[in-house]
């Protein structure tokens, strides 16, 4: 049995270019699907957030239109409701990486508001990358990679990575209002070797011990790959 650390955003809003607060949090599917697959395979999940705050689900991600219909939305809600670990998260500053076999970061716009600037996240991702143990990150959560920079340099420089694309951000209507765009920022500030698939399609990239998924629909296949690596 393995132990997997989920690093989850604690943000409830993201401040847009015009100063308005855009309600957000973690994206339901990106937490729920990997949590379900990993725990049903017999592994333990521990959640950590900045300051140990209780994570907030982005309510838009529970809309039937976003969750593949009414049944899908109800399933996501049920998984989240059953996940006791979400109600008692660790503080990121208290995490001991040696206690875990893998690290996973779900997205939502929340990581753009907190994880991208969190020193503890930067330290943990840098150490996990160096450890050779699996590090899985999906959708907007690669924003956390920006926090690994020290004097402008990141250990993720040159890694092949995917994330929520600028095209997908434009498709949801947020690109013109966003203070920054994830794909562009990772290319310019970290120097990643960016890779992508068609918008809204599951797409996975694996480079050494780093696995990244492009969008919410990539979280299931990312979890499947993580389970293979944990065997």
C-alpha positions in Angstrom: 0.0 0.0 0.0 1.3 3.4 -1.0 0.8 6.8 0.5 0.0 9.7 -1.8 0.2 13.4 -0.9 -2.4 15.6 -2.5 -1.3 19.2 -2.5 -4.6 21.2 -2.9 -5.2 24.9 -3.3 -6.7 26.8 -0.4 -7.9 29.7 -2.5 -11.5 30.8 -2.8 -11.1 33.5 -5.4 -8.7 34.7 -8.0 -8.2 38.5 -8.5 -8.7 39.3 -12.2 -7.0 42.1 -14.2 -9.7 44.6 -13.5 -9.6 43.9 -9.7 -12.7 41.8 -9.5 -12.7 38.6 -7.5 -13.5 35.5 -9.5 -14.9 32.7 -7.3 -12.8 29.6 -7.6 -11.1 26.8 -5.6 -10.1 23.3 -6.7 -11.9 21.6 -9.7 -14.1 18.8 -8.5 -13.2 16.2 -11.2 -9.5 16.7 -10.7 -9.7 15.9 -7.0 -12.5 13.3 -7.1 -11.5 11.0 -9.9 -7.9 10.5 -8.8 -9.0 10.2 -5.2 -11.5 7.5 -6.0 -9.1 5.5 -8.2 -6.2 5.8 -5.8 -8.2 4.9 -2.6 -10.1 2.1 -4.4 -6.8 0.6 -5.3 -6.0 0.4 -1.6 -3.7 3.3 -1.2 -3.8 6.1 1.3 -4.3 9.8 0.5 -3.3 12.7 2.7 -4.2 16.3 1.8 -2.1 19.3 2.5 -3.0 23.0 1.8 -1.3 26.4 2.4 -1.8 27.1 6.1 -3.9 23.9 6.5 -7.0 25.6 5.4 -10.0 23.5 4.3 -10.0 23.3 0.5 -12.9 25.0 -1.3 -14.5 23.3 -4.4 -15.2 25.5 -7.4 -18.9 25.3 -7.6 -18.9 25.7 -11.3 -17.1 22.3 -11.5 -20.2 20.7 -9.9 -22.6 22.0 -12.6 -24.1 19.1 -14.6 -22.9 20.9 -17.8 -19.3 20.7 -16.5 -19.5 17.3 -15.0 -20.9 15.2 -17.9 -24.5 15.5 -16.8 -26.6 15.2 -13.6 -25.3 11.8 -12.7 -21.7 12.8 -13.1 -22.2 15.9 -10.9 -23.9 13.8 -8.2 -21.0 11.3 -8.3 -18.4 14.0 -7.9 -20.4 15.5 -4.9 -20.7 12.1 -3.3 -16.9 11.4 -3.6 -16.0 14.8 -2.2 -18.5 14.4 0.7 -17.0 11.0 1.6 -13.4 12.3 1.5 -12.7 13.0 5.2 -9.1 13.9 4.4 -10.4 17.1 2.8 -11.7 18.3 6.2 -8.5 17.9 8.1 -5.6 18.9 5.8 -2.0 19.2 6.9 -0.2 22.5 6.6 2.2 22.5 3.7 4.9 23.7 6.0 4.5 20.5 8.1 4.8 18.0 5.3 7.6 15.5 5.4 8.0 14.3 1.8 9.8 11.1 2.9 6.5 9.9 4.3 5.0 9.7 0.8 5.4 7.5 -2.3 4.0 10.1 -4.8 2.7 13.6 -4.9 -0.3 14.8 -6.9 -1.7 18.3 -7.5 -5.3 18.9 -8.8 -6.1 22.2 -10.4 -8.9 24.6 -10.8 -8.1 28.3 -11.0 -7.2 28.3 -7.3 -3.5 27.4 -7.8 -3.2 30.5 -9.9 -4.1 32.5 -6.8 -2.0 30.8 -4.1 0.2 27.8 -5.1 2.0 29.8 -7.8 3.5 32.1 -5.1 3.8 29.6 -2.2 7.4 29.1 -0.9 6.5 25.8 0.7 5.0 24.4 -2.5 8.2 25.5 -4.4 10.4 23.7 -1.8 8.2 20.5 -1.9 8.0 20.3 -5.7 11.8 20.9 -6.1 12.5 18.1 -3.5 9.9 15.7 -5.1 11.4 16.2 -8.6 14.9 15.5 -7.2 13.7 12.4 -5.3 12.8 10.5 -8.5 9.4 9.6 -7.0 6.3 10.3 -9.0 5.1 13.9 -9.2 1.7 14.3 -11.0 0.2 17.7 -11.8 -2.9 18.5 -13.8 -4.6 21.4 -15.6 -4.0 24.7 -13.7 -1.9 23.1 -10.9 1.3 23.4 -12.9 1.1 27.1 -11.8 2.8 25.7 -8.6 5.9 25.2 -10.7 6.3 29.0 -10.9 7.0 28.9 -7.1 10.1 26.7 -7.6 12.1 29.6 -9.1 15.0 30.9 -7.1 16.7 34.0 -8.7 14.7 33.3 -11.8 15.9 29.7 -12.2 13.7 26.6 -11.8 14.7 22.9 -11.7 11.8 22.3 -14.1 13.6 24.2 -16.9 13.7 22.0 -20.0 11.1 19.5 -18.8 8.4 18.4 -21.2 5.2 19.6 -19.6 1.5 20.2 -20.5 -1.1 22.3 -18.7 -4.4 24.1 -19.3 -3.7 25.8 -22.6 -4.1 29.5 -23.4 -6.6 28.4 -26.1 -8.7 26.6 -23.5 -8.5 29.7 -21.2 -9.8 31.7 -24.2 -12.5 29.2 -24.8 -13.9 29.6 -21.3 -13.8 33.4 -21.8 -11.3 34.1 -19.1 -8.2 34.8 -21.2 -8.8 38.6 -21.7 -9.5 39.1 -18.0 -6.8 36.9 -16.6 -3.8 38.7 -15.0 -1.6 36.1 -16.6 -1.9 32.9 -18.7 -0.5 29.7 -17.4 0.9 28.2 -20.7 2.6 31.5 -21.6 4.0 32.1 -18.1 5.5 28.6 -17.8 7.2 28.9 -21.2 8.6 32.4 -20.5 9.4 32.2 -16.7 10.4 28.5 -16.3 11.6 27.5 -19.8 9.5 24.4 -20.1 9.3 22.3 -23.3 5.5 22.7 -23.7 3.4 20.0 -25.3 -0.3 19.8 -25.8 -3.2 17.9 -27.4 -6.6 19.1 -28.8 -8.6 21.3 -26.4 -10.8 19.4 -23.9 -9.3 16.0 -24.8 -7.4 13.9 -22.3 -3.6 14.5 -22.8 -0.8 13.3 -20.7 2.9 14.0 -20.8 5.6 12.1 -18.9 9.2 13.3 -18.5 11.3 11.3 -16.1 9.3 11.2 -12.8 7.1 14.2 -13.8 3.6 13.5 -15.2 1.4 16.3 -16.3 -2.2 16.5 -17.6 -3.6 19.2 -19.8 -7.2 19.7 -18.5 -9.9 18.3 -16.2 -10.5 15.3 -18.5 -6.8 14.3 -18.2 -7.1 13.7 -14.4 -8.5 10.2 -14.8 -5.8 8.9 -17.2 -3.1 10.7 -15.0 -4.4 8.7 -12.0 -4.3 5.5 -14.0 -0.7 6.1 -14.9 0.2 7.0 -11.3 -1.3 3.7 -10.1 0.9 1.8 -12.6 4.0 3.6 -11.2 2.9 2.8 -7.6 2.8 -1.0 -8.2 
